[in-house]
Amino acid sequence: MSSHALLRSAGHRPWPLPKTPWIMLQTWHDLLFAHWPISPHLMRQHVPAELPLDIWDGQAWMGIVPFHMSNVRLRWMPPLPALSAFPELNVRTYVTLHGKAGVYFFSLDAASLPAVWGARRFYHLPYYAAKMHVDVVGECVTYSSRRKDSQAVFAASYGSGGGAQVARQDSLEYWLSERYCLYTVHRGRVYRGEIHHRPWALARAGARFEQNTMAAAASISLPSGTPLLHFAKRQDVLIWPLKRVV
């Protein structure tokens, strides 16, 4: 398959699609975007100096995003039953470089050892193996994750408040979600990984957090206030290989 239907929907992107071929397809399901404001001074201590922080209204932001994936496959291969579906949980903030706003990951936990190995080997991303469980009943998602080699634990129930819609371009919701690349730093070199998807349809969400030490595992303390919560039901995503930019 030389192309994908997603490539025909690109007018919303802040920059053009990459000219090189995508290499991976994933479908993301039942995402919770939980975000907390963090002082830029504190965040700066935990993000590589090569990456300028992205700031909204004087604040950096930390996101904790649980979801589960299906249809994970390389471009030239069909989905493999044992490898194509698993939960993932990422802890992230926002950076920008050379005019391209993107995501920086503190950690990505996944219930797939091959995915953890591959992402560490080929994407230089801080993936960790975890014991994870996701149960979806109607509009309620029950999610748990415990990293195998540390005390990084997450347990929550969450769901949509209804009324999903694409965010306005001048809104915080848009700024947090509509990002089409990731950044990672490996041995002092900065790499960018391009991604592509349709605009996010976000709904207000409700959540009950029973355990959450994901930020603490990255040595960051979350503020005590209620996080900003959004829910997205599904997103199909194309992924490109890393490219060195610095």
C-alpha positions in Angstrom: 0.0 0.0 0.0 1.8 3.1 -1.2 -0.5 5.6 0.5 -3.1 5.9 3.2 -6.5 7.6 3.4 -5.2 9.8 6.2 -2.8 11.5 3.9 -5.8 13.1 2.1 -6.7 14.9 5.2 -3.8 17.3 5.8 -5.2 20.9 5.5 -5.4 21.2 9.3 -1.7 20.6 9.9 0.5 23.5 11.0 3.2 22.4 8.5 3.1 20.2 5.4 3.3 16.4 5.5 6.8 14.9 5.3 7.9 14.1 1.8 9.3 10.7 2.9 7.1 7.6 3.4 5.5 6.8 6.7 6.6 3.6 8.3 4.0 2.7 11.0 0.3 2.8 11.6 -1.4 2.8 15.0 -5.0 3.3 16.2 -5.4 4.9 19.6 -8.5 4.3 21.7 -10.2 5.8 24.8 -7.6 8.5 25.6 -7.6 10.6 28.7 -5.6 13.8 28.5 -4.9 14.9 32.1 -2.9 18.1 32.2 -1.4 20.1 35.1 0.3 23.5 34.9 4.0 23.5 36.0 6.3 26.4 36.5 8.7 26.8 33.6 11.6 27.1 36.1 10.8 23.7 37.5 10.1 22.1 34.1 13.3 23.5 32.7 15.3 21.4 35.2 13.8 18.1 33.7 13.9 18.8 30.0 17.1 18.6 27.9 18.7 22.0 27.4 18.7 21.4 23.6 14.9 21.7 23.6 13.2 25.0 24.2 10.1 24.8 26.4 6.7 25.6 24.9 4.7 27.9 27.2 1.1 28.8 27.4 0.1 31.9 29.4 3.3 31.7 31.5 3.1 28.0 32.3 4.6 24.8 31.1 2.3 21.8 31.1 2.6 18.2 32.1 0.3 15.6 30.5 -0.5 12.1 31.7 -2.2 10.2 28.9 -3.5 6.7 29.3 -5.0 4.9 26.3 -4.9 1.6 24.5 -3.8 0.7 20.9 -4.8 -1.6 18.1 -3.8 -2.1 14.5 -0.2 -1.5 15.4 1.8 -2.5 12.3 4.7 -1.6 10.1 3.8 -0.2 6.7 4.9 -3.3 4.8 3.4 -5.8 7.2 -0.1 -6.9 8.4 -1.0 -6.6 12.0 0.3 -9.5 14.1 -2.2 -10.8 16.7 0.3 -10.9 19.6 1.9 -7.6 18.8 -0.7 -5.2 17.4 -2.8 -4.4 20.5 -1.8 -3.2 23.9 -2.2 -0.4 26.5 0.2 2.6 26.7 0.6 5.4 29.2 2.7 8.4 28.5 4.0 11.3 30.6 4.9 14.3 28.6 5.4 18.0 28.2 5.6 20.4 25.3 8.6 21.8 23.5 9.2 23.6 20.2 12.2 23.7 17.8 12.7 25.4 14.5 9.1 26.5 14.4 7.7 23.0 15.0 5.8 22.5 18.2 6.0 19.0 19.5 5.9 16.6 22.5 8.7 15.6 24.8 8.2 12.3 26.7 9.4 11.7 30.3 8.2 8.1 30.0 6.0 5.8 28.0 4.8 2.6 29.7 3.5 -0.2 27.5 2.3 -3.8 28.1 4.4 -5.1 25.2 8.0 -6.1 25.6 8.7 -6.0 21.8 7.2 -2.5 21.6 9.4 -1.4 24.5 12.5 -2.8 22.9 11.8 -1.5 19.5 10.9 2.1 20.7 14.1 2.2 22.8 16.3 0.8 20.0 15.0 2.8 17.0 13.3 5.9 18.5 15.5 6.5 21.6 12.4 6.9 23.7 12.1 6.2 27.4 9.8 3.2 27.1 9.2 0.9 30.1 7.5 -2.5 30.4 4.5 -2.4 32.7 1.7 -4.7 33.8 -1.4 -3.0 32.5 -5.2 -3.6 32.4 -7.9 -1.7 30.6 -11.6 -2.3 31.0 -14.1 -0.4 28.9 -17.8 -0.6 29.8 -20.0 1.8 27.9 -18.5 5.3 28.5 -16.4 4.3 31.5 -12.8 3.3 31.2 -11.0 1.6 34.2 -7.3 1.7 33.7 -4.4 0.4 35.7 -0.6 0.3 35.2 2.4 -0.7 37.3 5.9 -0.4 35.9 7.8 -3.6 36.4 11.1 -2.1 37.6 9.9 0.8 39.7 7.1 2.3 41.7 5.5 4.2 38.8 1.8 3.3 39.3 -1.4 4.6 37.8 -4.9 3.6 38.5 -8.0 5.6 37.5 -11.5 5.5 36.2 -12.4 8.0 33.5 -14.9 8.8 30.8 -16.3 11.3 28.4 -18.6 14.1 29.4 -20.0 14.2 25.9 -20.0 16.9 23.2 -16.7 16.0 21.5 -15.6 18.7 19.1 -12.5 20.0 17.4 -10.9 22.7 19.5 -10.5 26.3 18.4 -7.1 27.2 17.2 -6.7 29.9 19.8 -7.6 27.6 22.7 -5.5 25.8 25.3 -7.1 22.5 24.2 -5.8 23.0 20.7 -2.3 24.0 21.9 -2.1 20.8 24.1 -3.4 18.3 21.6 -2.7 19.4 18.0 1.0 18.5 17.8 2.4 16.6 14.9 5.9 15.6 16.1 7.9 14.3 19.0 11.4 15.2 20.1 14.0 13.1 21.8 17.7 13.7 22.7 20.2 10.9 22.4 23.9 11.3 23.1 23.6 15.1 22.7 21.8 14.9 19.4 18.2 16.1 18.9 15.8 14.0 16.8 12.3 14.7 15.6 9.7 12.1 14.7 6.8 13.3 12.6 3.3 12.0 13.0 0.0 12.6 11.3 -3.6 12.2 12.2 -7.0 14.0 11.8 -7.8 16.9 14.1 -8.6 15.7 17.7 -12.3 15.5 18.6 -12.1 16.3 22.3 -14.8 16.1 25.0 -14.7 17.3 28.5 -13.9 14.3 30.8 -14.4 13.2 34.3 -11.8 11.1 36.2 -11.2 9.5 39.6 -7.5 8.9 40.3 -6.9 6.2 42.8 -3.1 6.1 42.4 -0.8 8.3 40.3 2.9 8.3 40.8 3.8 8.8 37.2 5.1 12.3 37.5 6.9 11.5 40.8 8.8 8.8 38.9 10.1 11.6 36.7 11.0 13.6 39.9 8.3 16.1 39.2 5.6 17.1 41.8 2.2 17.8 40.4 0.2 20.7 41.8 -2.6 19.9 44.2 -5.3 21.4 42.0 -7.8 19.6 39.7 -6.2 18.8 36.4 -7.6 19.8 33.0 -9.3 16.7 31.6 -10.3 15.8 28.1 -11.4 12.5 26.5 -10.9 11.3 22.9 -12.6 8.1 21.6 -10.3 7.2 18.7 -7.5 8.4 16.5 -5.7 6.7 13.6 -2.0 7.8 13.4 0.8 7.5 10.9 4.4 7.6 12.1 7.6 8.5 10.3 11.2 7.5 11.2 13.3 9.7 13.4 15.3 12.5 11.7 18.2 14.2 13.3 17.6 18.0 13.5 20.5 19.2 15.7 
